């Protein structure tokens, strides 16, 4: 029987864990398809303690931690009120990651369900996200959750401009 994870909102006391899980999961997901230089530039910019602390303290940002037997195995970062999305009542899932060793064990689904619950509890009508066009595993996961492509944007990983698909899920379709 699978152990259910504990998923909770992260606070400032989780700063070190957020930095580490962010770096670990990003490397596991993208290192094999990107140059070490571009990967390091991105990690240094996005996962340093100052940057993560600033994000935790921003009221429009919500971090969730996934814990299994007191060990952090994944996380998500959600943001509200972004200009890029045309739906003013939307919540963005900016990051959603589970450590590679736990893939295939439904912890990603547990985390997505919690993201949906947070959005519904806060009266958002849709969720949206960006996903790299060369990440078919993630794209398929989001499609299973009912996300549909509605556009693209450029994501900068170091010096590399990459295309992300923008995907959106209307929450009323879930309930």
Secondary structure, 3 states (H helix, E strand, C coil): CCCCCEEEECCHHHHHHHHHHHHHHHHHHHHHHCCHHHHHHHHHHHCCHHHHHHHHHCCCEEEEEEEECCEEEEEEEEEECCCCCCCCCEEEEEEEEECHHHCCCCHHHHHHHHHHHHHHHCCCCEEEEEEECCCHHHHHHHHHCCCEEEEEEEEEECCEEEEEEEEEEEHHHCC
